[in-house]
Amino acid sequence: MKQKYQAVLFSESGGFIYSRSLGVQRIANVLREQFGWNVLVLDHFTITVCFEEFKNQLIEKILPNVLSDETKLIGFSTTFMNISNKWIIENLPKKSKKFMEHPILKGYVECLPFVDDNDATEFLKYLKQLAPNSKTVIGGVKAESRKYKSHVDAYIIGYGESQLIDLINYWQGKNPFMPVKKLDQECLEISHDTKGGNYDFSIVPTTYRPEDLVLPGEVLPMEISRGCIFRCKFCSYPLNGKKKWDFIKDSKVLRDEFLKNYDNSQTTKYIIVDDTFNDSVEKLQMFNDVVQSLPFKIEYGAYIRHDLLHAHKESISLLKNSGLISATFGIETLNYESGKAIGKGMPPEKTIEFLHELKIHWPELITSSGFILGLPHDNKKTVEELCQTVIDKDFPLDEIKIVPLWLQKDAREKKLYFSEFESDWESYGYSFKENSNEWTKGDLSYSYCLDLSLKYQKIAFELKRNKIATFDAMAAMNFQYISSDLKILSQKEFFTDFVDKRISYVTKYYERLYNFLQQ
C-alpha cells in the first residue's frame, strides 16, 4: 500500500549550485516527532516551476501520488526560492542561457516562484483540489511579503518550529488562546515567537529519513548555533547580540548527528550555516573535541570573522584540525572609517597582511568575502578604489563579492528584523527619494553603487578572477568536484557546463522520487 502523507513541504536549494535547505528539514523533523506525521519534502521547487518538463512531472506524476484527503498541511519554505546571477547568465552557453533567462531566475522572487500572481493562485487552488482537508502555510524569509492571502491559511513570520506546533494545536482546538493576527477573513499571521525562544534548539538533532532521498556522500547543511554575539550595523539577522552560550547545540546531540549521517549516507562534508561560526574560541574547542572523537574525518565550509582569527590565533588550528576547507570572511570594506562605523575596526593594512599570511600558511583553504559599497564614510573615490583593489588577481582571496548597501526606507514599519542603519538611517546621513528605497548619501546613491558592483563583478567573471568558494564550493562537491579543483577553476569555466549538470541532477531527483513513491 502506498504511503499517505499528512504534510508536504515545498523547498529550494540554498543556491543555484545545489545543497539542500536546512530550515525545511527542521520543520519536517518537528512534524514527524511532535505529531507522528508522514512528511515529504519536495525539493528543487524554483527550478521545477521554470522548467516545463519538471513542472509537468510534479503536477501529473508526483502530486497526485502524495496529496490526498489525509493531507493536513501543505507548506512552502520561501527563503531560497529565488536564483539570480546576472553576470553569470550573460555568459552561459546558448542552451543554458535560454533556461536561465526565465523571468523567475532573472529577478527577485518576493514569495513564491511564479511568473505572476495568477500562476501562483492557480497552483495553490490545484493543491487544494488534491488535498481538500489541508491547510496551506507559508514560512521562511519571504513570508513577510504576505501575498496570496485568499489561498493561504497562515503565514509564519520568523523561526518556525515552535510557532508551527502552536498553530497546528490551535487548528486542532488544543490551543484556543494562541495569539493570532487576521490578515483577512481566512488568512492568519503567526508571529508570537519569532526568535524561537520556546523551542529548545540545543537538544534536537536534524535527522533524515529514507523519503528525504539523501544521496550517498551528499554534502549536508548543519547548524551548530543560532544567532551572533555581534551587532554589525548593516546586519538584520534576528538573533544578533545573543550571549556566548545561547542557542548552541549540545555536544552529544552534535556528535550523534554526525554519526547518524555517516551511518545512513556516508556523509563527511558539511555546510555550517551559523551566522558567525568562530564567534567564540570555546565554541570552536567544543566543536573540535566532537570532531576529533569521530571515527572519520569531516570537511566543511563556514562564515568566519577574519578579525577574530587575527585576535585569537589559537582558533586557526582548531578550525584547520576540525576540517574547515572553505571560509567566507565578513570583511565588508577596506575603508577604515567605514569599518569602524559598522563595528569592524581592523585596519585594512592589517587585514590584507593577515590574508596573505593565511594564504601562505594555509594555502588549501578556499577563501571569500563580501564587500559593501555605500557605507557611512564611503564616497565615489573610496568605493572605486575598493573595487580596483579587490578585483586584482593578487588580492589574497579566491572570490570577492561586491554588493551595494541595501536599506529599506520603511523597514521599521514593514519588516520584522531590520538593521541599525535601517532603523535610524537619518542619523547616518542617508536620505530617500519619495516612495522609493533609492538612498542617497553625499555623492553616492544606491543606483550608483549597484551599477558599480555589477560592473566589477562582471569584470571579475570575465577575467576569471573569481573561483567557486565557501558554501558554493561545498555545494559543488555534490557534483563530484573536489576542493583542489575549485581552487583553480574560475566561475566562468565552472558555469560553462554547470547548468546542464544542475538540470541533470533535478532529472535524476524526480526519477528517484517517483520510484520511491511507487514502493
C-alpha atoms as one frame of an Amber mdcrd trajectory, in Angstrom:
protein
   0.000   0.000   0.000   1.366   3.403  -0.981   2.369   5.812   1.768  -0.068
   8.569   2.733   1.467  11.919   3.654  -0.043  14.188   6.274   2.310  17.026
   5.294   4.003  18.010   2.033   6.609  20.783   2.112   7.999  22.596  -0.941
  11.579  23.815  -0.799  14.522  25.029  -2.863  18.275  24.766  -2.671  20.358
  27.269  -0.748  21.856  28.494  -4.040  21.940  27.548  -7.710  24.728  25.050
  -7.024  22.538  22.588  -5.177  22.705  21.941  -1.450  19.552  21.110   0.448
  17.964  23.692   2.707  18.186  23.108   6.451  15.148  25.077   7.614  12.549
  22.965   5.845  14.216  19.799   7.140  13.917  21.102  10.697  10.199  21.692
  10.093   9.815  18.158   8.720  11.501  16.846  11.879   9.073  18.799  14.075
   6.009  17.430  12.298   7.320  13.862  12.432   8.332  13.980  16.082   5.534
  16.104  17.557   2.562  14.752  15.626   3.742  11.415  14.223   3.002  12.578
  10.685   4.430  11.203   7.481   6.127  14.194   5.862   7.515  14.590   2.350
   9.844  17.435   1.397   9.635  18.268  -2.322  12.899  19.886  -3.329  14.053
  21.939  -6.368  10.780  23.873  -6.483  12.068  27.047  -8.183  13.851  25.070
 -10.898  10.766  22.895 -11.318   8.478  25.868 -11.905  10.852  27.285 -14.531
  11.378  24.053 -16.465   8.288  22.739 -18.249   9.382  19.110 -18.166   9.844
  19.149 -14.382   6.683  21.163 -13.811   4.658  18.564 -15.716   6.233  15.727
 -13.743   5.412  17.433 -10.463   1.793  18.137 -11.395   0.998  14.930 -13.263
   3.113  12.220 -11.596   4.183  13.370  -8.139   1.452  15.454  -6.519  -1.434
  13.058  -7.293   0.600  10.342  -5.555   1.348  12.302  -2.379  -1.624  14.625
  -1.775  -4.941  13.201  -0.611  -7.860  13.630   1.792  -5.427  12.648   4.560
  -3.068  15.569   3.876  -3.345  18.064   6.726  -0.640  20.564   5.799   0.942
  21.976   2.640   3.926  24.185   3.372   6.284  26.447   1.431   9.745  27.307
   2.715  10.411  30.508   0.774  13.876  31.510   1.990  15.780  30.281  -1.073
  13.019  30.483  -3.650  14.966  32.803  -5.934  18.045  32.322  -8.070  19.634
  35.272  -9.876  23.171  35.964 -11.033  23.191  38.454 -13.896  26.829  38.328
 -14.957  26.796  34.519 -14.964  23.580  34.360 -17.006  25.057  36.666 -19.629
  27.988  34.312 -20.203  26.231  30.970 -20.347  26.120  28.755 -23.442  23.073
  29.420 -25.627  21.007  26.438 -24.425  21.645  27.119 -20.739  21.257  30.861
 -21.167  17.752  30.422 -22.564  16.769  28.428 -19.489  18.354  30.878 -17.067
  16.624  33.844 -18.719  13.310  32.610 -17.371  11.730  35.606 -15.585  11.836
  33.798 -12.241  15.544  33.135 -12.384  16.397  36.631 -13.556  14.694  38.504
 -10.763  13.976  38.544  -7.073  11.078  36.303  -6.083   9.075  38.015  -3.376
   7.264  34.943  -2.113   6.503  32.013  -4.395   8.426  31.484  -7.643   5.789
  32.076 -10.289   5.828  34.404 -13.266   2.793  36.284 -11.936   0.168  36.182
  -9.204  -2.308  34.339 -11.413   0.100  31.399 -11.880   0.605  31.177  -8.128
  -3.140  31.343  -7.473  -3.877  28.568  -9.946  -1.215  26.322  -8.407  -2.476
  26.919  -4.865  -6.045  26.142  -5.977  -4.833  22.915  -7.642  -3.174  21.807
  -4.402  -6.445  22.358  -2.521  -8.293  20.232  -5.063  -5.929  17.327  -4.432
  -5.873  17.870  -0.653  -9.249  19.420   0.279  -8.717  18.973   4.036  -5.312
  20.613   4.108  -4.128  23.964   5.388  -1.598  25.946   3.355   1.197  27.611
   5.339   3.984  29.847   4.051   7.162  30.350   6.062  10.763  31.358   5.532
  12.298  34.772   4.976   9.924  35.847   2.191   6.835  35.046   4.238   6.940
  38.693   5.321   5.548  39.630   1.895   2.208  38.083   2.990   0.976  37.636
  -0.597  -1.832  35.353  -1.862  -3.968  35.743   1.277  -7.101  34.332  -0.370
  -5.455  30.945  -0.963  -3.138  30.742   2.067  -4.311  29.822   5.557  -1.351
  31.162   7.522   1.980  32.933   7.281   4.604  32.101   9.889   6.984  35.003
  10.458  10.412  34.224  11.937  11.679  30.887  13.260   9.042  28.283  12.553
   9.449  25.262  14.830   7.551  26.345  17.941   5.121  28.548  16.040   4.077
  25.747  13.698   3.484  23.401  16.648   1.318  26.066  18.265  -0.568  26.756
  15.032  -1.447  23.103  14.434  -2.618  22.754  18.028  -4.691  25.911  17.538
  -6.349  24.460  14.443  -6.998  21.232  16.352  -8.712  23.162  19.150  -5.970
  22.423  21.694  -4.564  25.928  21.894  -7.541  28.307  21.518  -5.857  31.272
  23.217  -2.789  31.384  20.984  -2.238  34.979  19.793  -3.042  35.287  16.087
  -3.394  38.193  13.707  -6.014  38.007  10.959  -4.730  39.269   7.622  -8.203
  38.791   6.157 -11.249  36.605   6.772  -9.342  33.331   6.261  -5.601  34.045
   6.463  -3.650  34.245   9.737  -0.287  35.720  10.627   1.644  33.783  13.293
   4.384  35.860  14.915   4.259  35.317  18.670   7.648  33.525  18.927   9.614
  34.912  16.004  13.023  34.193  17.586  12.187  30.610  18.518  12.626  31.096
  22.245  10.012  28.451  23.046  11.890  25.766  21.101  14.944  24.130  22.656
  17.192  24.049  19.616  20.193  22.757  21.581  18.832  19.257  22.239  17.112
  18.482  18.926  19.179  16.968  16.094  18.375  17.307  12.399  17.504  13.846
  11.132  16.837  12.399   7.699  14.576   9.539   6.670  14.507   7.390   3.514
  11.847   9.619   1.927  14.273  12.558   2.142  16.307  10.857  -0.603  19.729
  11.822   0.736  22.368  10.637  -1.717  25.464   8.671  -0.656  28.127  11.147
   0.408  25.823  14.148  -0.038  27.026  17.458   1.398  24.552  18.364   4.139
  23.807  21.607   5.987  24.407  21.696   9.732  23.587  24.248  12.409  25.921
  24.347  15.411  24.419  27.504  16.870  21.854  30.179  16.111  22.424  33.898
  16.162  25.534  36.010  16.545  27.124  37.687  19.569  27.859  40.794  17.471
  25.627  43.629  16.248  27.035  44.792  12.910  25.068  47.887  11.995  24.207
  46.790   8.444  23.003  43.339   9.564  19.356  42.465  10.177  19.690  38.839
  11.339  17.167  38.032  14.080  19.408  36.817  16.912  22.175  39.413  16.786
  23.667  40.328  20.162  22.980  36.963  21.798  25.106  35.763  24.717  28.074
  33.488  24.064  26.442  30.176  25.041  22.884  30.915  23.894  21.367  28.687
  21.188  24.329  26.275  20.911  23.745  22.617  20.150  24.625  20.146  22.869
  27.881  18.351  22.073  26.335  14.878  22.497  23.491  15.777  20.140  26.007
  17.148  17.655  28.164  14.019  17.737  25.123  11.788  17.330  24.037  13.816
  14.309  27.441  13.352  12.648  27.375   9.599  13.343  23.827   9.065  12.054
  24.512  10.986   8.868  27.605   8.864   8.272  25.790   5.604   9.010  22.828
   6.489   6.776  24.500   8.223   3.839  28.290   8.180   4.433  28.224  11.977
   4.672  31.514  13.571   5.734  31.123  17.044   4.129  29.026  19.852   5.586
  27.906  23.426   5.160  27.916  25.040   8.602  25.153  27.651   8.448  25.927
  29.544  11.682  25.774  33.328  11.273  29.337  33.577  12.661  30.962  30.197
  13.245  34.025  31.487  15.122  32.207  33.874  17.455  33.926  32.253  20.439
  37.036  30.120  20.954  35.117  27.982  23.463  32.563  27.012  20.838  35.332
  26.078  18.372  37.023  23.990  21.057  33.776  22.129  21.744  33.278  21.535
  18.031  36.852  20.340  17.562  36.529  17.935  20.517  33.414  16.427  18.928
  35.071  16.096  15.514  38.209  14.502  16.956  36.048  11.896  18.718  34.517
  10.715  15.415  35.807   7.553  13.698  36.096   9.523  10.419  37.248  12.964
   9.300  34.904  15.698   8.141  35.278  18.733   5.865  33.148  21.852   5.943
  32.636  25.452   4.880  31.564  28.274   7.199  31.207  32.022   7.769  34.305
  33.252   9.641  35.254  36.681  11.010  38.845  37.379   9.976  39.405  39.894
  12.775  38.561  37.225  15.360  41.010  34.816  13.712  43.646  37.532  13.941
  42.836  38.289  17.579  42.626  34.626  18.651  45.314  32.816  16.668  44.646
  29.587  18.585  41.328  29.334  16.759  43.151  28.848  13.437  44.449  25.421
  14.466  41.019  24.485  15.863  39.370  25.303  12.546  42.070  23.625  10.494
  42.141  20.446  12.606  38.342  20.165  12.640  38.127  20.207   8.841  37.478
  23.772   7.617  38.271  23.873   3.900  36.215  26.864   2.711  35.623  30.156
   4.520  33.775  33.396   3.886  35.237  36.327   5.784  32.934  39.228   6.562
  35.483  41.918   5.687  32.874  44.235   4.068  35.156  47.253   3.484  38.745
  48.473   3.192  37.737  51.967   4.297  38.941  52.175   7.899  36.401  54.792
   8.981  33.518  52.866   7.405  34.751  49.687   9.065  34.701  51.342  12.482
  31.214  52.700  11.791  29.792  49.208  11.200  31.622  47.528  14.091  34.584
  46.128  12.143  37.583  48.213  13.093  40.552  46.123  11.979  42.771  48.422
   9.865  42.712  47.455   6.162  46.517  47.143   6.021  46.399  44.530   8.805
  43.506  42.765   7.086  45.382  42.404   3.795  48.601  41.378   5.574  46.723
  38.734   7.562  45.002  37.360   4.446  48.430  36.968   2.803  49.689  35.124
   5.905  46.735  32.752   5.764  47.362  32.092   2.086  50.979  31.176   2.813
  50.380  29.007   5.876  47.002  27.544   4.829  47.159  27.501   1.017  44.487
  24.843   0.565  41.802  26.954   2.298  39.249  28.344  -0.178  38.555  31.960
   0.808  35.918  34.545   0.000  34.488  37.799   1.314  31.726  40.241   0.605
  32.352  43.973   0.192  29.638  46.590   0.650  29.522  49.846  -1.292  27.829
  52.844   0.312  28.768  52.534   3.986  28.704  55.715   6.128  32.157  57.070
   5.253  32.247  55.915   1.637  32.343  58.197  -1.386  32.858  57.683  -5.116
  36.633  57.756  -4.741  36.800  55.188  -1.914  34.343  52.706  -3.462  36.173
  52.853  -6.807  39.493  52.246  -5.009  37.948  49.326  -3.106  36.702  47.695
  -6.311  40.015  48.130  -8.101  41.932  46.720  -5.127  39.893  43.563  -4.622
  39.485  42.852  -8.334  43.237  42.370  -8.667  44.145  38.701  -9.049  46.877
  39.136  -6.439  44.406  40.221  -3.785  44.541  37.322  -1.290  41.006  35.938
  -1.679  39.743  33.279  -4.072  36.433  35.078  -4.521  35.192  38.613  -3.963
  31.515  39.598  -3.843  30.748  43.280  -4.295  27.255  44.482  -3.388  25.569
  47.830  -2.720  24.318  48.674   0.763  20.629  47.775   0.921  18.338  49.910
   3.040  14.559  49.798   3.162  13.081  53.183   3.958  10.046  51.878   5.821
  11.787  48.884   7.424  10.667  49.904  10.900   7.025  49.606   9.847   7.148
  46.681   7.405   9.966  44.348   8.470  10.223  42.114  11.494  14.017  42.289
  11.506  15.940  45.342  10.380  19.470  46.657  10.744  20.510  49.632  12.850
  21.105  51.545   9.613  17.519  50.849   8.557  16.106  51.787  11.955  17.949
  55.101  12.148  19.116  55.950   8.641  18.625  59.683   9.120  21.317  59.919
  11.800  23.827  58.195   9.495  23.246  60.782   6.775  21.124  58.746   4.348
  18.063  60.152   2.611  15.498  58.569   0.303  13.584  59.582  -2.758   9.849
  59.748  -2.189   8.140  56.323  -2.323  11.438  54.621  -3.101  14.240  52.624
  -1.487  16.720  54.606  -3.575  19.002  56.054  -0.913  21.471  58.872  -1.397
  24.374  59.993   0.774  26.934  62.578  -0.281  28.000  61.801  -3.850  26.735
  58.188  -3.654  23.365  56.597  -4.289  22.029  53.059  -4.261  21.833  53.012
  -8.072  25.411  54.219  -8.441  26.697  51.547  -6.049  24.587  48.855  -7.718
  25.901  49.726 -11.181  29.474  49.822  -9.907  29.124  46.465  -8.156  27.685
  44.808 -11.274  30.427  46.330 -13.408  33.221  44.931 -11.268  31.540  41.563
 -10.648  31.297  41.149 -14.409  34.953  42.125 -14.800  35.890  39.547 -12.143
  33.889  36.941 -14.042  35.395  37.794 -17.444  38.961  37.900 -16.112  38.414
  34.518 -14.427  39.426  36.204 -11.189  36.729  34.583  -9.045  36.703  30.937
  -8.034  33.854  28.863  -6.603  34.067  29.488  -2.869  32.504  28.939   0.560
  29.016  27.442   0.501  29.094  27.200  -3.295  32.376  25.296  -3.058  30.877
  22.781  -0.652  27.707  22.502  -2.754  29.805  21.865  -5.869  31.078  18.713
  -4.177  27.575  17.303  -4.682  28.582  17.278  -8.351  31.866  15.396  -7.843
  34.145  18.434  -7.740  36.988  18.325  -5.213  38.429  21.250  -3.271  41.758
  21.290  -5.123  39.878  21.657  -8.434  37.831  24.537  -7.081  40.986  26.417
  -6.039  41.985  26.761  -9.696  38.662  26.612 -11.574  37.173  30.033 -12.324
  33.468  30.780 -12.087  33.386  31.394 -15.834  34.868  27.964 -16.532  32.672
  26.312 -13.919  29.382  27.722 -15.189  30.136  26.915 -18.835  28.603  23.480
 -18.420  27.192  23.540 -14.905  23.597  24.486 -15.756  23.264  21.260 -17.724
  24.644  19.360 -14.728  22.107  21.017 -12.437  19.264  20.124 -14.797  20.523
  16.551 -14.949  20.653  16.486 -11.130  16.986  17.508 -10.936  16.057  14.953
 -13.616  17.594  12.177 -11.555  15.906  13.544  -8.411  12.468  13.185  -9.984
  13.324   9.691 -11.191  14.347   8.644  -7.674  11.330  10.349  -6.136   8.854
   8.692  -8.497  10.425   5.274  -7.968  10.316   5.771  -4.199   6.641   6.694
  -4.298   5.835   3.520  -6.242   7.187   1.265  -3.493
